[in-house]
Amino acid sequence: MAQEYFNQLNYTLGNEDTSIDVEIVKRLGSQSIFSVAGCGSRSFPLLSQCEELHLCDVSFYQLALCRL
């Protein structure tokens, strides 16, 4: 199923509130974060609280979007 669903770009914009994620990372004091890439809208705000952001995704296209 993943092969069929993730054979193209699926998410280009998310509308989730990332303030909770950012606050958790801030309190933990994490310098390195591992996150699902998706469209990047939930992961990129975490960069304000860490030195390294590692992204993964089953979709090559979602990772390519985040690299942009």
Biotite code that builds the C-alpha atoms (Angstrom):
import biotite.structure as struc

atoms = struc.array([
    struc.Atom([0.000, 0.000, 0.000], chain_id="A", res_id=1, res_name="MET", atom_name="CA", element="C"),
    struc.Atom([2.780, 2.452, 0.875], chain_id="A", res_id=2, res_name="ALA", atom_name="CA", element="C"),
    struc.Atom([4.277, 1.969, -2.573], chain_id="A", res_id=3, res_name="GLN", atom_name="CA", element="C"),
    struc.Atom([0.973, 2.911, -4.234], chain_id="A", res_id=4, res_name="GLU", atom_name="CA", element="C"),
    struc.Atom([0.179, 5.849, -1.952], chain_id="A", res_id=5, res_name="TYR", atom_name="CA", element="C"),
    struc.Atom([3.630, 7.384, -1.718], chain_id="A", res_id=6, res_name="PHE", atom_name="CA", element="C"),
    struc.Atom([4.589, 7.208, -5.389], chain_id="A", res_id=7, res_name="ASN", atom_name="CA", element="C"),
    struc.Atom([4.125, 10.966, -5.724], chain_id="A", res_id=8, res_name="GLN", atom_name="CA", element="C"),
    struc.Atom([4.117, 14.147, -3.665], chain_id="A", res_id=9, res_name="LEU", atom_name="CA", element="C"),
    struc.Atom([1.280, 13.915, -1.131], chain_id="A", res_id=10, res_name="ASN", atom_name="CA", element="C"),
    struc.Atom([1.762, 16.802, 1.273], chain_id="A", res_id=11, res_name="TYR", atom_name="CA", element="C"),
    struc.Atom([2.966, 20.252, 0.289], chain_id="A", res_id=12, res_name="THR", atom_name="CA", element="C"),
    struc.Atom([1.482, 22.230, 3.149], chain_id="A", res_id=13, res_name="LEU", atom_name="CA", element="C"),
    struc.Atom([0.285, 21.355, 6.630], chain_id="A", res_id=14, res_name="GLY", atom_name="CA", element="C"),
    struc.Atom([-1.850, 23.414, 8.962], chain_id="A", res_id=15, res_name="ASN", atom_name="CA", element="C"),
    struc.Atom([-0.972, 21.810, 12.285], chain_id="A", res_id=16, res_name="GLU", atom_name="CA", element="C"),
    struc.Atom([-0.042, 23.928, 15.288], chain_id="A", res_id=17, res_name="ASP", atom_name="CA", element="C"),
    struc.Atom([3.596, 23.147, 16.073], chain_id="A", res_id=18, res_name="THR", atom_name="CA", element="C"),
    struc.Atom([3.810, 25.266, 19.216], chain_id="A", res_id=19, res_name="SER", atom_name="CA", element="C"),
    struc.Atom([3.382, 22.187, 21.450], chain_id="A", res_id=20, res_name="ILE", atom_name="CA", element="C"),
    struc.Atom([6.189, 20.325, 19.667], chain_id="A", res_id=21, res_name="ASP", atom_name="CA", element="C"),
    struc.Atom([8.488, 23.344, 19.912], chain_id="A", res_id=22, res_name="VAL", atom_name="CA", element="C"),
    struc.Atom([7.717, 23.774, 23.615], chain_id="A", res_id=23, res_name="GLU", atom_name="CA", element="C"),
    struc.Atom([8.479, 20.112, 24.369], chain_id="A", res_id=24, res_name="ILE", atom_name="CA", element="C"),
    struc.Atom([11.815, 20.300, 22.565], chain_id="A", res_id=25, res_name="VAL", atom_name="CA", element="C"),
    struc.Atom([12.620, 23.563, 24.338], chain_id="A", res_id=26, res_name="LYS", atom_name="CA", element="C"),
    struc.Atom([11.962, 22.014, 27.749], chain_id="A", res_id=27, res_name="ARG", atom_name="CA", element="C"),
    struc.Atom([13.970, 18.893, 26.961], chain_id="A", res_id=28, res_name="LEU", atom_name="CA", element="C"),
    struc.Atom([16.876, 20.939, 25.650], chain_id="A", res_id=29, res_name="GLY", atom_name="CA", element="C"),
    struc.Atom([17.421, 18.539, 22.759], chain_id="A", res_id=30, res_name="SER", atom_name="CA", element="C"),
    struc.Atom([20.197, 19.488, 20.368], chain_id="A", res_id=31, res_name="GLN", atom_name="CA", element="C"),
    struc.Atom([19.467, 16.741, 17.844], chain_id="A", res_id=32, res_name="SER", atom_name="CA", element="C"),
    struc.Atom([15.955, 15.882, 16.654], chain_id="A", res_id=33, res_name="ILE", atom_name="CA", element="C"),
    struc.Atom([14.657, 13.033, 14.492], chain_id="A", res_id=34, res_name="PHE", atom_name="CA", element="C"),
    struc.Atom([11.319, 13.680, 12.779], chain_id="A", res_id=35, res_name="SER", atom_name="CA", element="C"),
    struc.Atom([9.089, 12.475, 9.964], chain_id="A", res_id=36, res_name="VAL", atom_name="CA", element="C"),
    struc.Atom([9.573, 14.802, 7.015], chain_id="A", res_id=37, res_name="ALA", atom_name="CA", element="C"),
    struc.Atom([6.079, 15.059, 5.551], chain_id="A", res_id=38, res_name="GLY", atom_name="CA", element="C"),
    struc.Atom([5.905, 18.520, 4.000], chain_id="A", res_id=39, res_name="CYS", atom_name="CA", element="C"),
    struc.Atom([8.260, 19.961, 6.624], chain_id="A", res_id=40, res_name="GLY", atom_name="CA", element="C"),
    struc.Atom([5.700, 22.230, 8.254], chain_id="A", res_id=41, res_name="SER", atom_name="CA", element="C"),
    struc.Atom([5.820, 20.298, 11.537], chain_id="A", res_id=42, res_name="ARG", atom_name="CA", element="C"),
    struc.Atom([9.564, 19.709, 11.492], chain_id="A", res_id=43, res_name="SER", atom_name="CA", element="C"),
    struc.Atom([11.114, 23.000, 10.392], chain_id="A", res_id=44, res_name="PHE", atom_name="CA", element="C"),
    struc.Atom([9.874, 25.037, 13.392], chain_id="A", res_id=45, res_name="PRO", atom_name="CA", element="C"),
    struc.Atom([11.916, 22.653, 15.565], chain_id="A", res_id=46, res_name="LEU", atom_name="CA", element="C"),
    struc.Atom([15.096, 24.102, 14.027], chain_id="A", res_id=47, res_name="LEU", atom_name="CA", element="C"),
    struc.Atom([14.652, 27.114, 16.280], chain_id="A", res_id=48, res_name="SER", atom_name="CA", element="C"),
    struc.Atom([15.315, 24.858, 19.279], chain_id="A", res_id=49, res_name="GLN", atom_name="CA", element="C"),
    struc.Atom([18.038, 22.473, 18.082], chain_id="A", res_id=50, res_name="CYS", atom_name="CA", element="C"),
    struc.Atom([21.318, 22.293, 16.205], chain_id="A", res_id=51, res_name="GLU", atom_name="CA", element="C"),
    struc.Atom([20.562, 19.223, 14.071], chain_id="A", res_id=52, res_name="GLU", atom_name="CA", element="C"),
    struc.Atom([17.324, 18.121, 12.443], chain_id="A", res_id=53, res_name="LEU", atom_name="CA", element="C"),
    struc.Atom([17.230, 14.627, 10.925], chain_id="A", res_id=54, res_name="HIS", atom_name="CA", element="C"),
    struc.Atom([14.263, 13.847, 8.689], chain_id="A", res_id=55, res_name="LEU", atom_name="CA", element="C"),
    struc.Atom([12.940, 10.552, 7.374], chain_id="A", res_id=56, res_name="CYS", atom_name="CA", element="C"),
    struc.Atom([9.980, 9.613, 5.205], chain_id="A", res_id=57, res_name="ASP", atom_name="CA", element="C"),
    struc.Atom([8.917, 6.608, 3.135], chain_id="A", res_id=58, res_name="VAL", atom_name="CA", element="C"),
    struc.Atom([8.383, 8.976, 0.212], chain_id="A", res_id=59, res_name="SER", atom_name="CA", element="C"),
    struc.Atom([11.370, 10.149, -1.821], chain_id="A", res_id=60, res_name="PHE", atom_name="CA", element="C"),
    struc.Atom([9.258, 13.090, -2.991], chain_id="A", res_id=61, res_name="TYR", atom_name="CA", element="C"),
    struc.Atom([8.473, 14.325, 0.515], chain_id="A", res_id=62, res_name="GLN", atom_name="CA", element="C"),
    struc.Atom([12.183, 14.242, 1.386], chain_id="A", res_id=63, res_name="LEU", atom_name="CA", element="C"),
    struc.Atom([13.002, 16.092, -1.835], chain_id="A", res_id=64, res_name="ALA", atom_name="CA", element="C"),
    struc.Atom([10.474, 18.791, -0.930], chain_id="A", res_id=65, res_name="LEU", atom_name="CA", element="C"),
    struc.Atom([12.096, 19.242, 2.489], chain_id="A", res_id=66, res_name="CYS", atom_name="CA", element="C"),
    struc.Atom([15.551, 19.478, 0.917], chain_id="A", res_id=67, res_name="ARG", atom_name="CA", element="C"),
    struc.Atom([14.360, 22.442, -1.113], chain_id="A", res_id=68, res_name="LEU", atom_name="CA", element="C"),
])
